[in-house]
């Protein structure tokens, strides 16, 4: 990862804040995108969200019990009104 500061960072922030995420340099196009770090980890989310924790535990149990479905099967079940 290349870090910018000072004037170059200011110019790049202005470009992005103007809504331009694609720039051209020497005939080549580059795409800017913001990569934000999550505020919490998955482990923290599970710890603090009991509903999420319960759903994940149920999913794990279902997998261990062999209750799994392919994407195609789920689509078929939705189309048939079973889900």
PDB file of N, CA, C and O in Angstrom:
ATOM      1  N   UNK A   1       0.841  -1.170   0.000  1.00  0.00           N
ATOM      2  CA  UNK A   1       0.000   0.000   0.000  1.00  0.00           C
ATOM      3  C   UNK A   1       0.889   1.237   0.000  1.00  0.00           C
ATOM      4  O   UNK A   1       1.858   1.324   0.754  1.00  0.00           O
ATOM      5  N   UNK A   2       0.552   2.161  -0.833  1.00  0.00           N
ATOM      6  CA  UNK A   2       1.278   3.430  -0.916  1.00  0.00           C
ATOM      7  C   UNK A   2       0.520   4.475  -0.117  1.00  0.00           C
ATOM      8  O   UNK A   2      -0.683   4.648  -0.313  1.00  0.00           O
ATOM      9  N   UNK A   3       1.201   5.171   0.776  1.00  0.00           N
ATOM     10  CA  UNK A   3       0.568   6.205   1.587  1.00  0.00           C
ATOM     11  C   UNK A   3       0.950   7.576   1.044  1.00  0.00           C
ATOM     12  O   UNK A   3       2.105   7.831   0.705  1.00  0.00           O
ATOM     13  N   UNK A   4      -0.051   8.452   0.970  1.00  0.00           N
ATOM     14  CA  UNK A   4       0.173   9.815   0.525  1.00  0.00           C
ATOM     15  C   UNK A   4      -0.152  10.769   1.658  1.00  0.00           C
ATOM     16  O   UNK A   4      -1.052  10.527   2.462  1.00  0.00           O
ATOM     17  N   UNK A   5       0.607  11.865   1.705  1.00  0.00           N
ATOM     18  CA  UNK A   5       0.274  12.927   2.645  1.00  0.00           C
ATOM     19  C   UNK A   5       0.590  14.262   1.987  1.00  0.00           C
ATOM     20  O   UNK A   5       1.095  14.314   0.865  1.00  0.00           O
ATOM     21  N   UNK A   6       0.292  15.313   2.684  1.00  0.00           N
ATOM     22  CA  UNK A   6       0.597  16.636   2.151  1.00  0.00           C
ATOM     23  C   UNK A   6      -0.259  16.994   0.951  1.00  0.00           C
ATOM     24  O   UNK A   6      -1.441  16.656   0.888  1.00  0.00           O
ATOM     25  N   UNK A   7       0.358  17.685  -0.002  1.00  0.00           N
ATOM     26  CA  UNK A   7      -0.363  18.223  -1.154  1.00  0.00           C
ATOM     27  C   UNK A   7      -0.969  17.134  -2.035  1.00  0.00           C
ATOM     28  O   UNK A   7      -2.102  17.279  -2.493  1.00  0.00           O
ATOM     29  N   UNK A   8      -0.246  16.057  -2.277  1.00  0.00           N
ATOM     30  CA  UNK A   8      -0.775  14.989  -3.136  1.00  0.00           C
ATOM     31  C   UNK A   8      -2.018  14.361  -2.508  1.00  0.00           C
ATOM     32  O   UNK A   8      -2.975  14.038  -3.212  1.00  0.00           O
ATOM     33  N   UNK A   9      -2.006  14.187  -1.184  1.00  0.00           N
ATOM     34  CA  UNK A   9      -3.175  13.636  -0.497  1.00  0.00           C
ATOM     35  C   UNK A   9      -4.350  14.590  -0.614  1.00  0.00           C
ATOM     36  O   UNK A   9      -5.484  14.155  -0.812  1.00  0.00           O
ATOM     37  N   UNK A  10      -4.089  15.888  -0.493  1.00  0.00           N
ATOM     38  CA  UNK A  10      -5.143  16.893  -0.603  1.00  0.00           C
ATOM     39  C   UNK A  10      -5.782  16.851  -1.998  1.00  0.00           C
ATOM     40  O   UNK A  10      -7.005  16.894  -2.128  1.00  0.00           O
ATOM     41  N   UNK A  11      -4.952  16.767  -3.024  1.00  0.00           N
ATOM     42  CA  UNK A  11      -5.456  16.714  -4.401  1.00  0.00           C
ATOM     43  C   UNK A  11      -6.291  15.460  -4.617  1.00  0.00           C
ATOM     44  O   UNK A  11      -7.360  15.523  -5.224  1.00  0.00           O
ATOM     45  N   UNK A  12      -5.815  14.332  -4.131  1.00  0.00           N
ATOM     46  CA  UNK A  12      -6.556  13.080  -4.312  1.00  0.00           C
ATOM     47  C   UNK A  12      -7.896  13.126  -3.568  1.00  0.00           C
ATOM     48  O   UNK A  12      -8.904  12.648  -4.087  1.00  0.00           O
ATOM     49  N   UNK A  13      -7.916  13.692  -2.367  1.00  0.00           N
ATOM     50  CA  UNK A  13      -9.172  13.819  -1.616  1.00  0.00           C
ATOM     51  C   UNK A  13     -10.151  14.707  -2.363  1.00  0.00           C
ATOM     52  O   UNK A  13     -11.347  14.419  -2.392  1.00  0.00           O
ATOM     53  N   UNK A  14      -9.660  15.788  -2.971  1.00  0.00           N
ATOM     54  CA  UNK A  14     -10.532  16.676  -3.741  1.00  0.00           C
ATOM     55  C   UNK A  14     -11.138  15.946  -4.944  1.00  0.00           C
ATOM     56  O   UNK A  14     -12.319  16.110  -5.249  1.00  0.00           O
ATOM     57  N   UNK A  15     -10.323  15.148  -5.614  1.00  0.00           N
ATOM     58  CA  UNK A  15     -10.816  14.393  -6.770  1.00  0.00           C
ATOM     59  C   UNK A  15     -11.927  13.448  -6.336  1.00  0.00           C
ATOM     60  O   UNK A  15     -12.976  13.375  -6.974  1.00  0.00           O
ATOM     61  N   UNK A  16     -11.691  12.730  -5.254  1.00  0.00           N
ATOM     62  CA  UNK A  16     -12.675  11.762  -4.770  1.00  0.00           C
ATOM     63  C   UNK A  16     -13.929  12.467  -4.268  1.00  0.00           C
ATOM     64  O   UNK A  16     -15.041  12.015  -4.542  1.00  0.00           O
ATOM     65  N   UNK A  17     -13.767  13.574  -3.534  1.00  0.00           N
ATOM     66  CA  UNK A  17     -14.939  14.280  -2.997  1.00  0.00           C
ATOM     67  C   UNK A  17     -15.778  14.895  -4.102  1.00  0.00           C
ATOM     68  O   UNK A  17     -16.970  15.136  -3.907  1.00  0.00           O
ATOM     69  N   UNK A  18     -15.179  15.154  -5.263  1.00  0.00           N
ATOM     70  CA  UNK A  18     -15.928  15.665  -6.411  1.00  0.00           C
ATOM     71  C   UNK A  18     -16.732  14.559  -7.095  1.00  0.00           C
ATOM     72  O   UNK A  18     -17.473  14.821  -8.042  1.00  0.00           O
ATOM     73  N   UNK A  19     -16.586  13.338  -6.617  1.00  0.00           N
ATOM     74  CA  UNK A  19     -17.337  12.229  -7.192  1.00  0.00           C
ATOM     75  C   UNK A  19     -16.606  11.524  -8.317  1.00  0.00           C
ATOM     76  O   UNK A  19     -17.135  10.593  -8.925  1.00  0.00           O
ATOM     77  N   UNK A  20     -15.405  11.964  -8.591  1.00  0.00           N
ATOM     78  CA  UNK A  20     -14.625  11.327  -9.652  1.00  0.00           C
ATOM     79  C   UNK A  20     -13.800  10.197  -9.040  1.00  0.00           C
ATOM     80  O   UNK A  20     -12.883  10.444  -8.256  1.00  0.00           O
ATOM     81  N   UNK A  21     -14.126   8.971  -9.396  1.00  0.00           N
ATOM     82  CA  UNK A  21     -13.369   7.845  -8.849  1.00  0.00           C
ATOM     83  C   UNK A  21     -12.462   7.210  -9.897  1.00  0.00           C
ATOM     84  O   UNK A  21     -11.700   6.292  -9.593  1.00  0.00           O
ATOM     85  N   UNK A  22     -12.549   7.704 -11.137  1.00  0.00           N
ATOM     86  CA  UNK A  22     -11.676   7.201 -12.195  1.00  0.00           C
ATOM     87  C   UNK A  22     -10.843   8.372 -12.696  1.00  0.00           C
ATOM     88  O   UNK A  22     -11.373   9.426 -13.046  1.00  0.00           O
ATOM     89  N   UNK A  23      -9.536   8.169 -12.722  1.00  0.00           N
ATOM     90  CA  UNK A  23      -8.639   9.196 -13.244  1.00  0.00           C
ATOM     91  C   UNK A  23      -7.783   8.580 -14.345  1.00  0.00           C
ATOM     92  O   UNK A  23      -7.644   7.360 -14.434  1.00  0.00           O
ATOM     93  N   UNK A  24      -7.220   9.434 -15.170  1.00  0.00           N
ATOM     94  CA  UNK A  24      -6.345   8.955 -16.241  1.00  0.00           C
ATOM     95  C   UNK A  24      -4.974   9.587 -16.077  1.00  0.00           C
ATOM     96  O   UNK A  24      -4.848  10.802 -15.930  1.00  0.00           O
ATOM     97  N   UNK A  25      -3.954   8.750 -16.105  1.00  0.00           N
ATOM     98  CA  UNK A  25      -2.560   9.190 -16.017  1.00  0.00           C
ATOM     99  C   UNK A  25      -1.793   8.482 -17.117  1.00  0.00           C
ATOM    100  O   UNK A  25      -1.778   7.253 -17.186  1.00  0.00           O
ATOM    101  N   UNK A  26      -1.158   9.262 -17.973  1.00  0.00           N
ATOM    102  CA  UNK A  26      -0.370   8.709 -19.086  1.00  0.00           C
ATOM    103  C   UNK A  26      -1.160   7.693 -19.909  1.00  0.00           C
ATOM    104  O   UNK A  26      -0.637   6.653 -20.309  1.00  0.00           O
ATOM    105  N   UNK A  27      -2.425   8.015 -20.150  1.00  0.00           N
ATOM    106  CA  UNK A  27      -3.256   7.162 -20.996  1.00  0.00           C
ATOM    107  C   UNK A  27      -3.813   5.926 -20.315  1.00  0.00           C
ATOM    108  O   UNK A  27      -4.520   5.140 -20.946  1.00  0.00           O
ATOM    109  N   UNK A  28      -3.509   5.742 -19.043  1.00  0.00           N
ATOM    110  CA  UNK A  28      -4.036   4.591 -18.304  1.00  0.00           C
ATOM    111  C   UNK A  28      -5.061   5.076 -17.287  1.00  0.00           C
ATOM    112  O   UNK A  28      -4.860   6.100 -16.633  1.00  0.00           O
ATOM    113  N   UNK A  29      -6.160   4.338 -17.157  1.00  0.00           N
ATOM    114  CA  UNK A  29      -7.216   4.711 -16.228  1.00  0.00           C
ATOM    115  C   UNK A  29      -7.043   3.965 -14.907  1.00  0.00           C
ATOM    116  O   UNK A  29      -6.730   2.776 -14.869  1.00  0.00           O
ATOM    117  N   UNK A  30      -7.260   4.711 -13.836  1.00  0.00           N
ATOM    118  CA  UNK A  30      -7.148   4.165 -12.485  1.00  0.00           C
ATOM    119  C   UNK A  30      -8.446   4.447 -11.735  1.00  0.00           C
ATOM    120  O   UNK A  30      -9.068   5.494 -11.916  1.00  0.00           O
ATOM    121  N   UNK A  31      -8.838   3.510 -10.902  1.00  0.00           N
ATOM    122  CA  UNK A  31     -10.081   3.637 -10.137  1.00  0.00           C
ATOM    123  C   UNK A  31      -9.733   3.819  -8.663  1.00  0.00           C
ATOM    124  O   UNK A  31      -8.988   3.022  -8.094  1.00  0.00           O
ATOM    125  N   UNK A  32     -10.274   4.871  -8.048  1.00  0.00           N
ATOM    126  CA  UNK A  32     -10.119   5.100  -6.618  1.00  0.00           C
ATOM    127  C   UNK A  32     -11.328   4.542  -5.895  1.00  0.00           C
ATOM    128  O   UNK A  32     -12.455   4.691  -6.367  1.00  0.00           O
ATOM    129  N   UNK A  33     -11.115   3.910  -4.773  1.00  0.00           N
ATOM    130  CA  UNK A  33     -12.238   3.504  -3.933  1.00  0.00           C
ATOM    131  C   UNK A  33     -11.805   3.540  -2.478  1.00  0.00           C
ATOM    132  O   UNK A  33     -10.653   3.258  -2.147  1.00  0.00           O
ATOM    133  N   UNK A  34     -12.745   3.890  -1.619  1.00  0.00           N
ATOM    134  CA  UNK A  34     -12.491   3.969  -0.195  1.00  0.00           C
ATOM    135  C   UNK A  34     -12.640   2.582   0.418  1.00  0.00           C
ATOM    136  O   UNK A  34     -13.639   1.896   0.198  1.00  0.00           O
ATOM    137  N   UNK A  35     -11.654   2.188   1.172  1.00  0.00           N
ATOM    138  CA  UNK A  35     -11.722   0.910   1.881  1.00  0.00           C
ATOM    139  C   UNK A  35     -11.759   1.244   3.365  1.00  0.00           C
ATOM    140  O   UNK A  35     -10.757   1.658   3.949  1.00  0.00           O
ATOM    141  N   UNK A  36     -12.925   1.058   3.962  1.00  0.00           N
ATOM    142  CA  UNK A  36     -13.071   1.365   5.372  1.00  0.00           C
ATOM    143  C   UNK A  36     -12.921   0.101   6.205  1.00  0.00           C
ATOM    144  O   UNK A  36     -13.396  -0.972   5.833  1.00  0.00           O
ATOM    145  N   UNK A  37     -12.259   0.252   7.318  1.00  0.00           N
ATOM    146  CA  UNK A  37     -12.127  -0.861   8.242  1.00  0.00           C
ATOM    147  C   UNK A  37     -13.428  -0.965   9.032  1.00  0.00           C
ATOM    148  O   UNK A  37     -13.979   0.057   9.440  1.00  0.00           O
ATOM    149  N   UNK A  38     -13.921  -2.165   9.252  1.00  0.00           N
ATOM    150  CA  UNK A  38     -15.158  -2.304  10.029  1.00  0.00           C
ATOM    151  C   UNK A  38     -14.937  -1.800  11.454  1.00  0.00           C
ATOM    152  O   UNK A  38     -13.842  -1.900  12.008  1.00  0.00           O
ATOM    153  N   UNK A  39     -16.017  -1.253  12.034  1.00  0.00           N
ATOM    154  CA  UNK A  39     -15.919  -0.742  13.396  1.00  0.00           C
ATOM    155  C   UNK A  39     -15.822  -1.865  14.416  1.00  0.00           C
ATOM    156  O   UNK A  39     -15.237  -1.698  15.486  1.00  0.00           O
ATOM    157  N   UNK A  40     -16.398  -3.009  14.076  1.00  0.00           N
ATOM    158  CA  UNK A  40     -16.348  -4.154  14.982  1.00  0.00           C
ATOM    159  C   UNK A  40     -15.918  -5.389  14.199  1.00  0.00           C
ATOM    160  O   UNK A  40     -15.998  -5.428  12.971  1.00  0.00           O
ATOM    161  N   UNK A  41     -15.467  -6.381  14.930  1.00  0.00           N
ATOM    162  CA  UNK A  41     -15.102  -7.651  14.305  1.00  0.00           C
ATOM    163  C   UNK A  41     -16.330  -8.559  14.274  1.00  0.00           C
ATOM    164  O   UNK A  41     -17.321  -8.299  14.957  1.00  0.00           O
ATOM    165  N   UNK A  42     -16.259  -9.601  13.494  1.00  0.00           N
ATOM    166  CA  UNK A  42     -17.359 -10.567  13.444  1.00  0.00           C
ATOM    167  C   UNK A  42     -17.580 -11.164  14.833  1.00  0.00           C
ATOM    168  O   UNK A  42     -18.719 -11.335  15.265  1.00  0.00           O
ATOM    169  N   UNK A  43     -16.493 -11.479  15.525  1.00  0.00           N
ATOM    170  CA  UNK A  43     -16.611 -12.053  16.869  1.00  0.00           C
ATOM    171  C   UNK A  43     -17.352 -11.104  17.810  1.00  0.00           C
ATOM    172  O   UNK A  43     -18.189 -11.534  18.604  1.00  0.00           O
ATOM    173  N   UNK A  44     -17.036  -9.810  17.716  1.00  0.00           N
ATOM    174  CA  UNK A  44     -17.729  -8.824  18.553  1.00  0.00           C
ATOM    175  C   UNK A  44     -19.199  -8.726  18.183  1.00  0.00           C
ATOM    176  O   UNK A  44     -20.062  -8.634  19.056  1.00  0.00           O
ATOM    177  N   UNK A  45     -19.482  -8.748  16.883  1.00  0.00           N
ATOM    178  CA  UNK A  45     -20.876  -8.695  16.438  1.00  0.00           C
ATOM    179  C   UNK A  45     -21.673  -9.858  17.000  1.00  0.00           C
ATOM    180  O   UNK A  45     -22.795  -9.679  17.473  1.00  0.00           O
ATOM    181  N   UNK A  46     -21.094 -11.048  16.949  1.00  0.00           N
ATOM    182  CA  UNK A  46     -21.772 -12.247  17.447  1.00  0.00           C
ATOM    183  C   UNK A  46     -21.974 -12.153  18.959  1.00  0.00           C
ATOM    184  O   UNK A  46     -23.026 -12.523  19.480  1.00  0.00           O
ATOM    185  N   UNK A  47     -20.954 -11.654  19.653  1.00  0.00           N
ATOM    186  CA  UNK A  47     -21.023 -11.550  21.104  1.00  0.00           C
ATOM    187  C   UNK A  47     -22.142 -10.608  21.552  1.00  0.00           C
ATOM    188  O   UNK A  47     -22.834 -10.883  22.532  1.00  0.00           O
ATOM    189  N   UNK A  48     -22.316  -9.498  20.833  1.00  0.00           N
ATOM    190  CA  UNK A  48     -23.281  -8.474  21.252  1.00  0.00           C
ATOM    191  C   UNK A  48     -24.664  -8.621  20.616  1.00  0.00           C
ATOM    192  O   UNK A  48     -25.622  -8.001  21.078  1.00  0.00           O
ATOM    193  N   UNK A  49     -24.779  -9.426  19.573  1.00  0.00           N
ATOM    194  CA  UNK A  49     -26.076  -9.598  18.900  1.00  0.00           C
ATOM    195  C   UNK A  49     -26.537 -11.041  19.120  1.00  0.00           C
ATOM    196  O   UNK A  49     -26.151 -11.950  18.385  1.00  0.00           O
ATOM    197  N   UNK A  50     -27.362 -11.227  20.136  1.00  0.00           N
ATOM    198  CA  UNK A  50     -27.789 -12.584  20.509  1.00  0.00           C
ATOM    199  C   UNK A  50     -28.605 -13.256  19.415  1.00  0.00           C
ATOM    200  O   UNK A  50     -28.532 -14.474  19.251  1.00  0.00           O
ATOM    201  N   UNK A  51     -29.390 -12.471  18.656  1.00  0.00           N
ATOM    202  CA  UNK A  51     -30.169 -13.034  17.552  1.00  0.00           C
ATOM    203  C   UNK A  51     -29.241 -13.582  16.473  1.00  0.00           C
ATOM    204  O   UNK A  51     -29.460 -14.678  15.957  1.00  0.00           O
ATOM    205  N   UNK A  52     -28.208 -12.820  16.136  1.00  0.00           N
ATOM    206  CA  UNK A  52     -27.220 -13.271  15.147  1.00  0.00           C
ATOM    207  C   UNK A  52     -26.513 -14.529  15.642  1.00  0.00           C
ATOM    208  O   UNK A  52     -26.317 -15.480  14.886  1.00  0.00           O
ATOM    209  N   UNK A  53     -26.137 -14.524  16.908  1.00  0.00           N
ATOM    210  CA  UNK A  53     -25.464 -15.693  17.483  1.00  0.00           C
ATOM    211  C   UNK A  53     -26.346 -16.929  17.383  1.00  0.00           C
ATOM    212  O   UNK A  53     -25.873 -18.006  17.020  1.00  0.00           O
ATOM    213  N   UNK A  54     -27.634 -16.774  17.705  1.00  0.00           N
ATOM    214  CA  UNK A  54     -28.564 -17.903  17.656  1.00  0.00           C
ATOM    215  C   UNK A  54     -28.709 -18.422  16.228  1.00  0.00           C
ATOM    216  O   UNK A  54     -28.726 -19.633  16.005  1.00  0.00           O
ATOM    217  N   UNK A  55     -28.813 -17.509  15.259  1.00  0.00           N
ATOM    218  CA  UNK A  55     -28.944 -17.914  13.853  1.00  0.00           C
ATOM    219  C   UNK A  55     -27.703 -18.677  13.384  1.00  0.00           C
ATOM    220  O   UNK A  55     -27.818 -19.676  12.674  1.00  0.00           O
ATOM    221  N   UNK A  56     -26.537 -18.212  13.776  1.00  0.00           N
ATOM    222  CA  UNK A  56     -25.306 -18.896  13.371  1.00  0.00           C
ATOM    223  C   UNK A  56     -25.181 -20.267  14.030  1.00  0.00           C
ATOM    224  O   UNK A  56     -24.740 -21.228  13.400  1.00  0.00           O
ATOM    225  N   UNK A  57     -25.566 -20.349  15.284  1.00  0.00           N
ATOM    226  CA  UNK A  57     -25.539 -21.653  15.965  1.00  0.00           C
ATOM    227  C   UNK A  57     -26.521 -22.623  15.318  1.00  0.00           C
ATOM    228  O   UNK A  57     -26.223 -23.806  15.158  1.00  0.00           O
ATOM    229  N   UNK A  58     -27.701 -22.110  14.945  1.00  0.00           N
ATOM    230  CA  UNK A  58     -28.696 -22.962  14.285  1.00  0.00           C
ATOM    231  C   UNK A  58     -28.179 -23.420  12.927  1.00  0.00           C
ATOM    232  O   UNK A  58     -28.361 -24.578  12.551  1.00  0.00           O
ATOM    233  N   UNK A  59     -27.534 -22.514  12.187  1.00  0.00           N
ATOM    234  CA  UNK A  59     -26.987 -22.872  10.876  1.00  0.00           C
ATOM    235  C   UNK A  59     -25.914 -23.952  11.025  1.00  0.00           C
ATOM    236  O   UNK A  59     -25.858 -24.898  10.239  1.00  0.00           O
ATOM    237  N   UNK A  60     -25.067 -23.797  12.040  1.00  0.00           N
ATOM    238  CA  UNK A  60     -24.029 -24.807  12.282  1.00  0.00           C
ATOM    239  C   UNK A  60     -24.654 -26.160  12.608  1.00  0.00           C
ATOM    240  O   UNK A  60     -24.201 -27.194  12.118  1.00  0.00           O
ATOM    241  N   UNK A  61     -25.702 -26.145  13.441  1.00  0.00           N
ATOM    242  CA  UNK A  61     -26.400 -27.388  13.800  1.00  0.00           C
ATOM    243  C   UNK A  61     -27.028 -28.019  12.560  1.00  0.00           C
ATOM    244  O   UNK A  61     -26.929 -29.228  12.354  1.00  0.00           O
ATOM    245  N   UNK A  62     -27.672 -27.195  11.737  1.00  0.00           N
ATOM    246  CA  UNK A  62     -28.298 -27.702  10.513  1.00  0.00           C
ATOM    247  C   UNK A  62     -27.272 -28.359   9.599  1.00  0.00           C
ATOM    248  O   UNK A  62     -27.532 -29.418   9.028  1.00  0.00           O
ATOM    249  N   UNK A  63     -26.115 -27.736   9.460  1.00  0.00           N
ATOM    250  CA  UNK A  63     -25.055 -28.296   8.611  1.00  0.00           C
ATOM    251  C   UNK A  63     -24.596 -29.643   9.174  1.00  0.00           C
ATOM    252  O   UNK A  63     -24.448 -30.619   8.438  1.00  0.00           O
ATOM    253  N   UNK A  64     -24.375 -29.680  10.489  1.00  0.00           N
ATOM    254  CA  UNK A  64     -23.942 -30.936  11.117  1.00  0.00           C
ATOM    255  C   UNK A  64     -25.006 -32.019  11.001  1.00  0.00           C
ATOM    256  O   UNK A  64     -24.680 -33.204  10.926  1.00  0.00           O
ATOM    257  N   UNK A  65     -26.278 -31.623  10.987  1.00  0.00           N
ATOM    258  CA  UNK A  65     -27.386 -32.578  10.860  1.00  0.00           C
ATOM    259  C   UNK A  65     -27.694 -32.920   9.407  1.00  0.00           C
ATOM    260  O   UNK A  65     -28.624 -33.680   9.133  1.00  0.00           O
ATOM    261  N   UNK A  66     -26.926 -32.369   8.479  1.00  0.00           N
ATOM    262  CA  UNK A  66     -27.127 -32.663   7.064  1.00  0.00           C
ATOM    263  C   UNK A  66     -28.273 -31.895   6.424  1.00  0.00           C
ATOM    264  O   UNK A  66     -28.716 -32.244   5.330  1.00  0.00           O
ATOM    265  N   UNK A  67     -28.750 -30.873   7.079  1.00  0.00           N
ATOM    266  CA  UNK A  67     -29.847 -30.060   6.530  1.00  0.00           C
ATOM    267  C   UNK A  67     -29.267 -28.908   5.705  1.00  0.00           C
ATOM    268  O   UNK A  67     -29.271 -27.752   6.128  1.00  0.00           O
ATOM    269  N   UNK A  68     -28.777 -29.253   4.536  1.00  0.00           N
ATOM    270  CA  UNK A  68     -28.202 -28.239   3.655  1.00  0.00           C
ATOM    271  C   UNK A  68     -28.909 -28.283   2.307  1.00  0.00           C
ATOM    272  O   UNK A  68     -29.460 -29.312   1.917  1.00  0.00           O
ATOM    273  N   UNK A  69     -28.887 -27.159   1.602  1.00  0.00           N
ATOM    274  CA  UNK A  69     -29.561 -27.051   0.312  1.00  0.00           C
ATOM    275  C   UNK A  69     -28.651 -26.327  -0.675  1.00  0.00           C
ATOM    276  O   UNK A  69     -27.913 -25.416  -0.299  1.00  0.00           O
ATOM    277  N   UNK A  70     -28.711 -26.736  -1.927  1.00  0.00           N
ATOM    278  CA  UNK A  70     -27.984 -26.028  -2.973  1.00  0.00           C
ATOM    279  C   UNK A  70     -28.739 -24.747  -3.302  1.00  0.00           C
ATOM    280  O   UNK A  70     -29.917 -24.612  -2.973  1.00  0.00           O
ATOM    281  N   UNK A  71     -28.066 -23.817  -3.943  1.00  0.00           N
ATOM    282  CA  UNK A  71     -28.720 -22.572  -4.372  1.00  0.00           C
ATOM    283  C   UNK A  71     -29.889 -22.876  -5.286  1.00  0.00           C
ATOM    284  O   UNK A  71     -30.948 -22.258  -5.188  1.00  0.00           O
ATOM    285  N   UNK A  72     -29.687 -23.832  -6.173  1.00  0.00           N
ATOM    286  CA  UNK A  72     -30.750 -24.203  -7.108  1.00  0.00           C
ATOM    287  C   UNK A  72     -31.971 -24.726  -6.363  1.00  0.00           C
ATOM    288  O   UNK A  72     -33.103 -24.405  -6.725  1.00  0.00           O
ATOM    289  N   UNK A  73     -31.749 -25.529  -5.325  1.00  0.00           N
ATOM    290  CA  UNK A  73     -32.847 -26.095  -4.546  1.00  0.00           C
ATOM    291  C   UNK A  73     -33.600 -24.993  -3.804  1.00  0.00           C
ATOM    292  O   UNK A  73     -34.829 -25.018  -3.731  1.00  0.00           O
ATOM    293  N   UNK A  74     -32.871 -24.032  -3.258  1.00  0.00           N
ATOM    294  CA  UNK A  74     -33.513 -22.926  -2.548  1.00  0.00           C
ATOM    295  C   UNK A  74     -34.357 -22.102  -3.513  1.00  0.00           C
ATOM    296  O   UNK A  74     -35.481 -21.724  -3.183  1.00  0.00           O
ATOM    297  N   UNK A  75     -33.829 -21.820  -4.701  1.00  0.00           N
ATOM    298  CA  UNK A  75     -34.586 -21.072  -5.722  1.00  0.00           C
ATOM    299  C   UNK A  75     -35.861 -21.833  -6.074  1.00  0.00           C
ATOM    300  O   UNK A  75     -36.936 -21.243  -6.186  1.00  0.00           O
ATOM    301  N   UNK A  76     -35.734 -23.132  -6.244  1.00  0.00           N
ATOM    302  CA  UNK A  76     -36.893 -23.970  -6.568  1.00  0.00           C
ATOM    303  C   UNK A  76     -37.933 -23.912  -5.443  1.00  0.00           C
ATOM    304  O   UNK A  76     -39.132 -23.812  -5.705  1.00  0.00           O
ATOM    305  N   UNK A  77     -37.472 -23.976  -4.206  1.00  0.00           N
ATOM    306  CA  UNK A  77     -38.382 -23.916  -3.060  1.00  0.00           C
ATOM    307  C   UNK A  77     -39.089 -22.558  -2.992  1.00  0.00           C
ATOM    308  O   UNK A  77     -40.271 -22.494  -2.657  1.00  0.00           O
ATOM    309  N   UNK A  78     -38.381 -21.486  -3.304  1.00  0.00           N
ATOM    310  CA  UNK A  78     -38.982 -20.148  -3.317  1.00  0.00           C
ATOM    311  C   UNK A  78     -40.039 -20.067  -4.405  1.00  0.00           C
ATOM    312  O   UNK A  78     -41.137 -19.558  -4.177  1.00  0.00           O
ATOM    313  N   UNK A  79     -39.709 -20.567  -5.583  1.00  0.00           N
ATOM    314  CA  UNK A  79     -40.649 -20.526  -6.703  1.00  0.00           C
ATOM    315  C   UNK A  79     -41.905 -21.336  -6.418  1.00  0.00           C
ATOM    316  O   UNK A  79     -42.989 -21.005  -6.899  1.00  0.00           O
ATOM    317  N   UNK A  80     -41.756 -22.386  -5.642  1.00  0.00           N
ATOM    318  CA  UNK A  80     -42.907 -23.232  -5.299  1.00  0.00           C
ATOM    319  C   UNK A  80     -43.659 -22.708  -4.073  1.00  0.00           C
ATOM    320  O   UNK A  80     -44.657 -23.298  -3.658  1.00  0.00           O
ATOM    321  N   UNK A  81     -43.186 -21.612  -3.501  1.00  0.00           N
ATOM    322  CA  UNK A  81     -43.845 -21.026  -2.338  1.00  0.00           C
ATOM    323  C   UNK A  81     -43.565 -21.742  -1.034  1.00  0.00           C
ATOM    324  O   UNK A  81     -44.255 -21.520  -0.039  1.00  0.00           O
ATOM    325  N   UNK A  82     -42.555 -22.603  -1.032  1.00  0.00           N
ATOM    326  CA  UNK A  82     -42.217 -23.333   0.189  1.00  0.00           C
ATOM    327  C   UNK A  82     -41.383 -22.488   1.147  1.00  0.00           C
ATOM    328  O   UNK A  82     -41.309 -22.779   2.341  1.00  0.00           O
ATOM    329  N   UNK A  83     -40.764 -21.452   0.620  1.00  0.00           N
ATOM    330  CA  UNK A  83     -39.979 -20.520   1.454  1.00  0.00           C
ATOM    331  C   UNK A  83     -40.498 -19.125   1.283  1.00  0.00           C
ATOM    332  O   UNK A  83     -39.977 -18.193   1.895  1.00  0.00           O
TER     333      UNK A  83
END
